Amino acid sequence: MTASPQRLTSSETTAVLEAAARASLHAPSVFNTQPWHWRVTGDILELSSDPERQLDATDPDGRLLLISCGAALHHARTALAAAGYAVTVDRMPDPAHPELLARIQLGAAVPPNPETQRMAAAIPRRRTDRRAFGDRQVSEAMITRLRRLVEFEGAYLHEVPQDQVAMLAIATERAAGIEHDDPTYRAELNRWTNRPQWRGDGVPPTTAVEPTPRRVAVRDFTPVGATAGLSAGDGVDKGAAYVIVYGNGDQPTDLLRGGEAMSTLLLLATAEGLATALLSEAVEVTWPRRLLRGLLSDLGEPYLVVRLGYPVSRVPLPPVPRRDAAETITTQG
């Protein structure tokens, strides 16, 4: 049985928290910016945003930055729970320092939940798969399980019915068109798809998928003059399910919890053999985001769209660049 935190030495406590922070570095983020920083102090793990990594054109209000950081927070929580520790989480703990997003305090030893352990094991395996999915349908039972976990994290899940998929496609296409016509967006996209390998971030061409007709388009991450590293495969995502993670508001705490909900959805889906891809274009532009609210019957604020399905290709996805732990984790004392 795992020793209680009170009986851990300071170095053992530090090792536990550092391991959780390292696990969080696998979390998804907009343009793979990884806009977070961790600090370990005693039995406290603090998460802060990195404003220098905010996308000025794509995410001027910092909504996706907070959602990305929420995913990192949930990854760390999941790693700690799977290791057999309860935690106390204080979100937005200091109004004078809005960049401080969460403070995790290590708690008592607890029996790890098997499902949480499966989700923690999925952390390094999860990838964004932009390739076409097969014809096999995602079951309603699976959607219900995902919905329950999302709601446990303080958000909601809307499954887009077939008669709404066309509107989702329109919202995504219009948002992509508006962004493409913006030279500052094109420059930002080019910057984050042409990163030096040593930076450990961004979306390299090896992970990009060649453009192909889809029921709902996916963002083209192929830099100008480059070739996508992955074939989209056959089909138009006939078996794909589209879900919208949403909440009651768009305050920082709401968006942070939305990122945590997104993370739990992605990890359970990965553990169950589903492929996933985040679609954020429609929430990046004001007018298409209103269309998404309409799909929700104006019951909430949309945070992200997730495409779910069963992969067809057996070709493994290439590794995603990740920043070095020494750059993102600071240990005090």
Residue pairs with C-beta under 8 A, 6 or more apart in sequence:
1 109
2 83
2 84
2 85
2 109
3 109
4 108
4 109
5 13
5 16
5 43
5 85
5 106
5 107
5 108
5 109
8 16
10 42
10 333
13 42
13 43
13 106
14 40
14 331
16 80
16 83
16 85
16 106
17 40
17 43
17 44
17 45
17 80
17 104
17 106
18 40
18 325
18 329
18 331
19 79
19 83
20 45
20 76
20 77
20 79
20 80
20 83
20 104
21 38
21 40
21 45
21 76
21 325
21 328
21 329
22 325
22 329
23 75
23 76
23 78
23 79
23 120
23 123
23 124
24 36
24 38
24 72
24 73
24 75
24 76
24 79
25 34
25 72
25 322
25 323
25 325
25 328
26 75
26 123
26 124
26 126
26 322
27 34
27 68
27 71
27 72
27 74
27 75
27 263
28 68
28 71
28 126
28 128
28 262
28 263
28 266
28 278
29 35
29 36
29 68
29 71
29 72
30 55
30 58
30 59
30 64
30 65
30 67
30 68
30 280
31 55
31 58
31 188
31 189
31 192
31 202
31 203
32 192
32 201
32 202
32 203
32 320
32 321
33 53
33 54
33 55
33 65
33 68
33 192
33 201
33 202
34 53
34 68
34 72
34 200
34 201
34 322
34 323
34 328
35 49
35 50
35 51
35 53
35 54
35 65
35 68
35 69
36 47
36 48
36 49
36 50
36 68
36 69
36 72
36 101
36 328
37 47
37 48
37 49
37 50
37 328
37 329
37 330
38 45
38 46
38 47
38 48
38 76
38 328
38 329
38 330
39 45
39 46
39 48
39 329
39 330
39 331
39 332
40 46
40 329
40 330
40 331
40 332
41 332
41 333
42 332
42 333
43 105
43 106
44 103
44 104
44 105
44 106
45 76
45 103
45 104
45 105
45 106
46 100
46 102
46 103
46 104
47 69
47 72
47 73
47 76
47 100
47 101
47 102
47 103
47 104
48 99
48 100
48 101
49 62
49 65
49 66
49 69
49 99
49 101
51 62
51 65
51 99
53 65
54 62
54 65
55 64
55 65
55 188
55 192
56 184
56 188
57 179
57 182
57 184
57 185
57 187
57 188
58 64
58 179
58 185
58 188
58 189
58 284
59 65
59 284
63 250
63 255
63 283
63 303
64 280
64 283
64 284
66 101
66 252
66 255
66 256
66 258
66 259
67 255
67 256
67 258
67 259
67 262
67 303
67 304
68 259
69 101
69 256
69 259
70 255
70 256
70 257
70 258
70 259
70 260
70 261
70 262
70 263
71 259
71 260
71 262
71 263
71 266
72 259
73 89
73 101
73 102
73 104
73 256
73 259
73 260
73 263
74 153
74 259
74 260
74 261
74 263
74 264
74 267
75 123
75 263
75 267
76 104
77 87
77 89
77 104
77 260
78 116
78 119
78 120
78 123
78 263
78 264
78 267
79 120
79 123
80 87
80 104
80 106
81 87
81 110
81 112
81 113
81 116
81 120
82 112
82 113
82 116
82 117
82 119
82 120
82 121
83 112
83 120
84 109
84 110
84 111
84 112
85 106
85 107
85 108
85 109
85 110
86 107
86 108
86 109
86 110
87 104
87 105
87 106
87 107
88 104
88 105
88 107
89 102
89 103
89 104
89 105
90 102
90 103
90 105
91 101
91 102
91 253
91 256
91 257
92 98
92 100
92 101
92 102
92 252
92 253
92 256
93 100
93 102
93 103
94 100
98 252
101 252
101 256
102 256
115 268
115 271
118 271
119 264
119 267
119 268
119 271
120 267
121 271
122 267
122 268
122 270
122 271
123 267
125 270
126 266
126 267
126 270
126 276
127 275
127 317
127 320
128 207
128 276
128 277
128 278
128 320
129 275
129 276
129 277
129 311
129 317
130 208
130 209
130 218
130 219
130 221
130 230
130 232
130 277
131 209
131 230
131 231
131 232
131 233
131 275
131 311
131 312
131 313
132 212
132 214
132 232
132 233
132 234
132 235
132 236
132 237
132 312
133 235
133 237
133 238
133 239
133 240
133 275
133 307
133 308
133 309
133 310
133 311
133 312
134 235
134 238
134 239
134 309
134 310
134 311
134 312
135 235
135 238
135 239
136 239
136 309
136 310
137 239
137 241
138 239
138 240
138 241
138 274
138 308
138 309
138 310
142 269
142 272
142 274
143 157
143 159
143 241
143 243
145 268
146 157
146 243
146 265
146 268
146 269
147 156
147 157
147 159
149 261
149 264
149 265
149 268
150 156
150 157
150 245
150 261
150 264
150 265
151 157
152 264
153 257
153 260
153 261
153 264
154 247
154 257
154 260
154 261
155 245
155 246
155 247
155 257
155 258
155 260
155 261
155 262
155 303
156 245
156 246
156 247
156 299
156 300
157 243
157 244
157 245
157 246
157 261
157 265
158 243
158 244
158 246
158 295
158 296
159 241
159 242
159 243
160 168
160 241
160 242
160 243
160 244
160 295
160 305
164 295
165 215
165 216
165 242
167 291
167 294
167 295
168 216
168 242
168 282
168 292
168 295
168 305
169 215
169 216
169 217
170 291
171 282
171 288
171 289
171 291
171 292
172 216
172 217
172 279
172 281
172 282
172 288
172 305
173 217
174 285
174 287
174 288
174 291
175 281
175 282
175 284
175 285
175 288
176 217
176 219
176 281
178 285
178 287
178 288
179 185
179 281
179 284
179 285
180 186
189 221
190 223
190 224
192 201
192 202
192 203
193 202
193 203
193 204
193 205
193 208
193 221
193 222
193 223
193 226
194 202
194 223
195 201
195 202
195 204
195 321
197 204
197 321
199 321
199 323
200 321
200 322
200 323
200 324
200 327
201 321
201 322
201 323
202 321
203 221
204 229
204 321
205 221
205 222
205 223
205 226
205 227
205 228
205 229
206 229
206 230
206 318
207 221
207 229
207 230
207 317
207 318
207 320
208 220
208 221
208 222
208 226
208 228
208 229
208 230
209 218
209 221
209 228
209 230
209 231
209 232
210 222
210 227
210 228
210 230
210 231
210 232
211 220
211 222
211 228
211 232
212 232
213 236
214 236
214 237
215 236
215 237
215 238
215 240
216 237
216 240
216 242
216 279
216 305
216 307
218 277
218 279
218 307
219 279
219 280
219 281
221 228
222 228
229 318
230 315
230 317
230 318
231 313
233 312
233 313
234 312
235 312
237 307
237 309
239 309
239 310
240 307
240 308
240 309
241 307
241 308
241 309
242 279
242 305
242 306
242 307
242 308
243 265
243 305
243 306
243 308
244 292
244 295
244 296
244 302
244 303
244 304
244 305
244 306
245 258
245 261
245 262
245 265
245 302
245 303
245 304
245 305
245 306
246 258
246 296
246 299
246 300
246 301
246 302
246 303
247 254
247 255
247 257
247 258
247 261
247 300
247 301
247 303
248 254
248 300
248 301
249 301
250 301
254 301
255 303
258 303
258 304
259 303
261 303
262 278
262 303
262 304
262 306
265 276
265 306
266 276
266 306
269 275
269 276
269 308
270 276
273 310
274 308
274 309
274 310
275 308
275 309
275 310
275 311
276 306
276 307
276 308
277 306
277 307
278 304
278 305
278 306
278 307
279 304
279 305
279 306
279 307
280 304
280 305
281 288
282 288
282 289
282 291
282 292
282 302
282 305
283 289
283 292
283 302
283 303
283 304
283 305
289 302
292 302
292 305
293 300
293 301
293 302
295 302
296 302
